[in-house]
Structure formats: C-alpha cells, structure tokens
Amino acid sequence: MRTAYRVETVRAAEAALMARLPEGALMGRAAAGLAAACCSLLGRGRVYGARVVLLVGSGDNGGDALYAGARLARRGAGVTAVLLGGRAHEGGLAALRAAGGRTADEPFGPLAEADLVLDGITGIGGRGGLRPDAVPVARAARGSGAVVVAVDLPSGVDADTGEVAGEALRADATVTFGTYKPGLLVDPAREYAGALRLVDIGLGAALPGVPDLEALQHEDVARLLPVPGAESDKYRRGVVGVAAGSARYPGAAVLAVSGALRGGAGAVRYAGDGGDAVLAAHPETLVHAGPPRKAGRVQAWAVGPGLGEEAGARAAVADVLASDVPVLVDADGLRGLDPAAVRGRDAPTLLTPHAGEAAALLGTGREEVEAGRLAAVRELAERFGATVLLKGSTTLVCGPDGGPVRVNPTGTSWLATAGSGDVLSGLAGSLLAAGLPPLDAASCAAYLHGLAARRAVSRGTPITATEVADALREAWRDVTGPA
C-alpha cells in the first residue's frame, strides 16, 4: 500500500530522525537517491557529457538539487545551477563548485541546451503557485525539450491538498523523499508530478502508523476481495438489490446490473421499470417491478442510476434508505439527498457522486470541488455521516470516521464515458452485499473499475461502459490470479 503524509507530519519525522544522525546525513541520502534517479532517466552511458540545469530555490529542495548536481558533475555531466531564491544552500553550492559545476546569472541559455532539468525551486511548504519572477524560467524549462525532474514535489503545487492555485512547473518525473505527499497522489497536482519515484531516507520508523492518504495496490485488493468458501451458496455469498433505470433510461439498469453481477455477490435482485431490458441482457437476474421493499431479501442495495426525476424515483430512494442493510446511493438518487435521512440510518451508507453532484450536495461550484477534491470528499463524509466515493480524475474514498482518505491509483480519463458510473455503482453494491465494509467495497470497486477500463483501452479506443463491464472479469483475474 502506498501511504502519504501531510507536510507537518513529515517535518516532525525528519526532525526526529535528524536528531539521531550526523549533520547533513539526511540531505545526503536524499541527494544520492535523486542523483541515481536522474542517471536512470538520462539512460545508461548518457550521464557523461549530459547537460544538466538545476533550478535552485533558497530552501532545502534547492540544497538537495545542488548536492545531486555535484554527484552528476563528478560522473562527467555538465551541471549549471540557476539560483532563483536570492541565496542558496551554502554546503550544496560549495559541493557543486568543488565537483566542477557552475552557476549562471541568466537561465534561458542553459535551459535551451539542457538534457535534464532539476526543479528545486520550492519545497513541500510552498503555497499559492510560483512567484512571478519564477514563472518565465519554469515555462522555459518546460518548453526546452529536456527531461524535467521535480525534487520532492513539483514547484507551485500544494503538498497537502493537491491544489494548484497558480502557475506550477509540470514534471516528467518526481523523486520524493521518505514518504509520498498527498499532492502527489491527488489531482490536479498529480498531473504535474509525472512518474513517481520514492527514495527511502529512513523516515519510516519516525512516521505515525496512520497516514493521511493511502492507495491500495494489487495485493491489498486481492486480500480484501470476497472468495467463496466450501459451504458457500448464493445467499451466503450475498444478494445485492439494484434499484436503477426507468422507462426513459433502461440502459442504466442494465449497466448497473452488469457491474453487480461481476462484483462477487451470489445473486442480483433488480427492482424497477427496466426489468425487460435487464432480463434480455442478464437472464440470471431476479427481477421485480418494485417497489424495492417488495423485491425480496437483500444484503445491500445500490440505488439511483437512471431513475430520473419523477416522483417514483424519490419514493424508491426513500424505500431503500429505510432498509436495514448497507445502501449505495448514486446519480439521480443523490438529488436533494437529506443529510439527516442518511445520518439517521442504522446501517452504513455509501455515496458515489461525481464533482457536479458533490457540488450540488455541498452547495458550491463544481470548479471548487475539482480544485480541492480532498477537502470536498472529507466535508461530504462528515456532513452525511457516510462513506463517500468522489469520482473524477482522481477517485477518492473517505469514511465518516475521519480516517485516512483512499486514493485510487488505477483511474483513467477513458472512464469519462456515459454509463461507466452505473457499472461502478453495481460493482460496489455487490461488494457491500458480499460483506465488505463501505470503505473497502468502494476502494476495491474503484480499483477494479480502473483496471477494467485499462483492459478495454488496450483492445482499442474509444471504449464504452459495456466494454468496461465486460473487462471486469479480466480485471478481477489480474488482481487475484486464476481461480
């Protein structure tokens, strides 16, 4: 599992570790890892004679860049440091000059000829985008054709929130030290980070056991996914109810059921007006015309996709929320959702809005949600007392207890296609019925959903929601291996 910690926590851990180490040892570890990453990015045999430009601010990130530059210079690279902070780390600057590196007053000439640029302008404490005097330099670096490597974090992005409140330098790769920072995993900042490489500087033992963010990996998802036992039957594996679709949107019912059938539950009950379309596509579904409370016993409900705005839609949502089983609410089910009705439930609730739906629930603008995704998902979870899966460029999952937010690492922009969210709703609902807690059900569903989309893309683009649903079989096998 990848974990990320806020700046305050990282600095406290660094201070604790530095108190036990010789002076400069921690920066030396970071610089060694940074230089090794730069060597691999330049390619074997290309370090000697390579032209490297260091964009150096006045903080420790600038010092890391200078010490790494000294290591590259000793291997034969031509290293030029551009000092942007008015002052630079004295020890790092002395090491660079002793290794044959030089400084330049004018950045644009060296940048035009660079093979690799190290971005050490600002560190993890930077806020509000780049300073105006750094903007032309950052633009020249990005337009130079060189490989741009961010030191710990791309300059101009917020390490704690992933927000980009101004201009930032987009990197091809980011070499981060000790632990991931939330902004490296959450958009919009994640887009600026490029490929991520974590350098172990011995910080692990000094970090608290509970991170601010976590991202599941294959082995984590495989451990969580339900596996039938020798005595399992369809009821013991869980039955998921799907209340979705309408006469106007029968396809939403089909797609939600498609996701549910591939989610590990033993059976799917469908309640609604799309029964004929559902049976035509999936004859194994147990279909009822509704209302949901009369469809039969289930272990969880997924409600909302394609219900429309009619009075019957509101009645179906109220019916499901009145049940005593875990409930997932998506799409049309989120319209006008009352926080008190959700908080008053005895069973868990999972909400799965996209940015526009989240904005409506919070009474704010979509742009504000997209710019501050971490703040939005946390506020929604607290307001509704529910687990919230915030869909989008980075899918985030937050529980109501204020624990770590989970970020999904498998997302892809190809999921921005009609109906893909309906598939995700059915899939997550099925995992709820199979017994997973909402945080795990949502996280595993998002992970599999992203893998399925990538599988579908590999066969040719563009892709449809139906293709994503079909590829869930392969995604499941990718994670768990053959049965």
C-alpha positions, 0 to 999 in steps of 0.5 A: 500500500502506498501511504502519504503524509501531510507536510507537518507530519513529515517535518516532525519525522525528519526532525526526529530522525535528524536528531539521531544522525550526523549533520547533513546525513539526511540531505545526503541520502536524499541527494544520492537517491535523486542523483541515481534517479536522474542517471536512470532517466538520462539512460545508461552511458548518457550521464557523461557529457549530459547537460544538466540545469538545476533550478535552485530555490533558497530552501532545502529542495534547492540544497538537495538539487545542488548536492545531486548536481555535484554527484552528476558533475563528478560522473562527467555531466555538465551541471549549471545551477540557476539560483532563483531564491536570492541565496542558496544552500551554502554546503550544496553550492560549495559541493557543486563548485568543488565537483566542477559545476557552475552557476549562471546569472541568466537561465534561458541559455542553459535551459535551451541546451539542457538534457535534464532539468532539476526543479528545486525551486520550492519545497513541500511548504510552498503555497499559492503557485510560483512567484512571478519572477519564477514563472518565465524560467519554469515555462522555459524549462518546460518548453526546452525539450529536456527531461524535467525532474521535480525534487520532492514535489513539483514547484507551485503545487500544494503538498497537502491538498493537491491544489494548484492555485497558480502557475506550477512547473509540470514534471516528467518525473518526481523523486520524493523523499521518505514518504509520498505527499498527498499532492502527489497522489491527488489531482490536479497536482498529480498531473504535474508530478509525472512518474513517481519515484520514492527514495527511502531516507529512513523516515519510516520508523519516525512516521505515525502508523496512520497516514493521511492518504493511502492507495491500495495496490494489487495485493491489498485488493486481492486480500480484501476481495470476497472468495467463496468458501466450501459451504458457500451458496448464493445467499451466503455469498450475498444478494445485492438489490439494484434499484436503477433505470426507468422507462426513459433510461433502461440502459442504466439498469442494465449497466448497473446490473452488469457491474453487480453481477461481476462484483462477487455477490451470489445473486442480483435482485433488480427492482424497477421499470427496466426489468425487460431490458435487464432480463434480455441482457442478464437472464440470471437476474431476479427481477421485480417491478418494485417497489424495492421493499417488495423485491425480496431479501437483500444484503445491500442495495445500490440505488439511483442510476437512471431513475430520473426525476419523477416522483417514483424515483424519490419514493424508491430512494426513500424505500431503500434508505429505510432498509436495514442493510448497507445502501449505495446511493448514486446519480439521480438518487443523490438529488436533494439527498437529506443529510439527516435521512442518511445520518439517521440510518442504522446501517452504513451508507455509501455515496458515489457522486461525481464533482457536479453532484458533490457540488450540488450536495455541498452547495458550491461550484463544481470548479471548487470541488475539482480544485480541492477534491480532498477537502470536498470528499472529507466535508461530504463524509462528515456532513452525511455521516457516510462513506463517500466515493468522489469520482473524477480524475482522481477517485477518492474514498473517505469514511465518516470516521475521519480516517485516512482518505483512499486514493485510487491509483488505477483511474483513467480519463477513458472512464469519462464515458456515459454509463461507466458510473452505473457499472461502478455503482453495481460493482460496489453494491455487490461488494457491500452485499458480499460483506465488505465494509463501505470503505473497502467495497468502494476502494476495491470497486474503484480499483477494479473499475480502473483496471477494467477500463485499462483492459478495454483501452488496450483492445482499442479506443474509444471504449464504452461502459459495456466494454468496461463491464465486460473487462471486469472479469479480466480485471478481477483475474489480474488482481487475484490470479486464476481461480 
